[in-house]
Amino acid sequence: ENPSEEDAAIVDKILSSRVIKKEISAGMTVDTEEFFVKYKNYSYLHCEWATEQQLLKDKRIQQKIKRFKVRKAQRAHFFADMEEEPFNPDYVEVDRVLEVSLCEDKDTGE
């Protein structure tokens, strides 16, 4: 069942953003911010890049963009304050071996 036209215009989540150069006339470009959005009642397969002007069908889009930018700034601030690596290298060490199997390569005989 397809969502209604009203639901199709409602942004459920803003997942990411990017700045692209858009050509407005011959030789003139302008930086445009696009948002990767998931729409209400659609799967993640239907996510798409859209400009703020394209998303204005949703009445609350300004508030959603503002909230997304605040969260993005908080994440950037969090990782900037970290003194150590966010990944612990101890997690790649083998703790125990559960099973061993041997096989022979038909081409090389090893």
Helices and strands as residue ranges (DSSP letters): H 5-8, E 11-25, E 28-39, G 44-46, E 48-51, H 61-81, G 89-92
